Amino acid sequence: MNNTFTKKNILQDNALSYLIHSLVFLLPTLALVTRFGVSAMGFGFLLAAAFCWRAAKPRFVRHLTEIRFVLTALACSFAFALAGMLVHADIGIRALEKPSRMFFCVTVLLAVLAVRPSRKALWAGLIAGTVGGAVFICYQRWGLRIDRPGGFINSITFGDIELCMGMMCLAGVLDFKGRQALWPALGALAGLLGSVASGTRGGWIAIIFAALLFLKYGHFLRSRAAKGLLAVVLVLLAGSFLVEQTGVRQRLRQGVSDVDNYVKGGNAFTNVGVRLELWKGGLALAAEHPWRISTTREIHAELEREVAAGRLKPFVLDAEHFHNDMMHVLVYGGIPGLLVYLLSMLAPFLFFLRILRNHESASPAVIAPALAGLLLVVGYFSFGLTEVIFWSILSTMFYVQMLFLLMGFCLNAQDEGKTV
C-alpha cells in the first residue's frame, strides 16, 4: 500500500515537473510566433500553481521580505485601477482586467519555487523564441516585402520584445561553458536581427541602456566567448547601419528629418512629429489637472478643445495613446498614476540590482538570471519612452510572467548556494 502510494506521488511529481519545465520553455518560444502563447502559458502556470502551492508556500513565505516590494507595486496598480472605477462611473470593471491578471502572475513564481526547474529550459526557450521570431519577421520583411512587418502584432511591439529576449540571451551566456555559449550567443544575435528587420527605432534606446549595464557589470563576462559576442554585436550594429537593405540608415535619417521639420514648423504629420505633438499636448493637459484620474472621454474632449484653439494639430485626435508610458499615465492618472507606474518599474529593478550587488562573486546560476531580469526591466522602461509598451495585453503579460520567472530562478539559485 505504501509502495503504491509512493509510486503515485513520484508519478505526480514527475508530471508536474514536466509541465512546469514545458511552460518555462514555451513562454518565450511561443511569445512572438503565435497569438495565444503568452495567455496559454499564463493559464498553465495558474493550473500548475494550484497543484504545487503546498510545496511553494513555505519557500514563498521565506522569501516574502525580498519580494514584497514587487508585490506591493502590483497591488498598488490594482488599487489605482479600482480607484478609477470608484471615481468615474463610466469606467467599467474591464479596467481591472489587466492589473488583476498581472497580480495573478505571481503563480509563475510559486510554480518555480515549488519545482525548481532547470535554468536550461529558460535559456533554451529564449534562444528558440528569438531565432523563431527572427526567421518569422525576416520572411515577412524580405520574403513578403512588407515594409514594417510585425508578425501577429504591431511592428513596434514585435521588435521590442524580440530585442528584449535577445538581451536576456546575452545574459544567459554567463550560464554556459565553452562552445555551448554559442547557443545563447545565437539567440542574442537573432534578437538584434529581428529588431532591425521590424524597423523599430525606439527599441534601440534599450541597447544604450544595456551597454551601460554591461559596462557596470562587465566583470561578469570573463570568458572569451562572451567578450567575442559583444564584439560581434557591435559589428552587427555597425553593419546594419552601413548595409542599405536593412533600412536602418534610412530610418535614422528619417527620424532626424522629422524632428527638424517639427522644430522648424514644417510637416508635423510624421512618425516622430506625431509623438512630439502628442507629448506637447499631454504636458499641457497634465498641467491643468495634475492630480486627477481622467476618462478617455474627458481627455478626448480636452484634446478637441486644444485643436479647436489651434494649439494642437488635428491628427492628435486619431491617436489611441500618447506614445510614452509615463506621459500616458500622467495624463490619465495624474501624478498619483505616474508614481504607481514608476513604482512598478523601480521595485523589480531594485530586486535584481540587489542580487547583483550582493552576489558579485556568486556562480552564474545567480548572476545570469539576475542580469537577465535587470535587462528585462530596463528594456521595457526604455521601450516605454517612445511607445506605450504596456498598452498591449500580450506585451504586458509577457513582461510580468518573465519577471516572476526570473525572480524565481534567482531565489532558487540563492537557496542552492546557501546549501552548498
C-alpha positions, 0 to 999 in steps of 0.5 A: 500500500505504501509502495503504491502510494509512493509510486503515485506521488513520484508519478505526480511529481514527475508530471508536474515537473514536466509541465512546469519545465514545458511552460518555462520553455514555451513562454518565450518560444511561443511569445512572438510566433503565435497569438495565444502563447503568452495567455496559454502559458499564463493559464498553465502556470495558474493550473500548475500553481494550484497543484504545487502551492503546498510545496511553494508556500513555505519557500514563498513565505521565506522569501516574502521580505525580498519580494514584497516590494514587487508585490506591493507595486502590483497591488498598488496598480490594482488599487489605482485601477479600482480607484478609477472605477470608484471615481468615474462611473463610466469606467467599467470593471474591464479596467481591472482586467489587466492589473488583476491578471498581472497580480495573478502572475505571481503563480509563475513564481510559486510554480518555480519555487515549488519545482525548481526547474532547470535554468536550461529550459529558460535559456533554451526557450529564449534562444528558440523564441528569438531565432523563431521570431527572427526567421518569422519577421525576416520572411515577412520583411524580405520574403513578403516585402512588407515594409514594417512587418510585425508578425501577429502584432504591431511592428513596434511591439514585435521588435521590442520584445524580440530585442528584449529576449535577445538581451536576456540571451546575452545574459544567459551566456554567463550560464554556459561553458565553452562552445555551448555559449554559442547557443545563447550567443545565437539567440542574442544575435537573432534578437538584434536581427529581428529588431532591425528587420521590424524597423523599430527605432525606439527599441534601440534606446534599450541597447544604450541602456544595456551597454551601460549595464554591461559596462557596470557589470562587465566583470561578469563576462570573463570568458572569451566567448562572451567578450567575442559576442559583444564584439560581434554585436557591435559589428552587427550594429555597425553593419546594419547601419552601413548595409542599405537593405536593412533600412536602418540608415534610412530610418535614422535619417528619417527620424532626424528629418522629422524632428527638424521639420517639427522644430522648424514648423514644417510637416508635423504629420510624421512618425516622430512629429506625431509623438512630439505633438502628442507629448506637447499636448499631454504636458499641457493637459497634465498641467491643468489637472495634475492630480486627477484620474481622467476618462478617455472621454474627458481627455478626448474632449480636452484634446478637441478643445486644444485643436479647436484653439489651434494649439494642437494639430488635428491628427492628435485626435486619431491617436489611441495613446500618447506614445510614452508610458509615463506621459500616458499615465500622467495624463490619465492618472495624474501624478498619483498614476505616474508614481504607481507606474514608476513604482512598478518599474523601480521595485523589480529593478531594485530586486535584481540590482540587489542580487547583483550587488550582493552576489558579485562573486556568486556562480552564474546560476545567480548572476545570469538570471539576475542580469537577465531580469535587470535587462528585462526591466530596463528594456521595457522602461526604455521601450516605454519612452517612445511607445506605450509598451504596456498598452498591449495585453500580450506585451504586458503579460509577457513582461510580468510572467518573465519577471516572476520567472526570473525572480524565481530562478534567482531565489532558487539559485540563492537557496542552492548556494546557501546549501552548498 
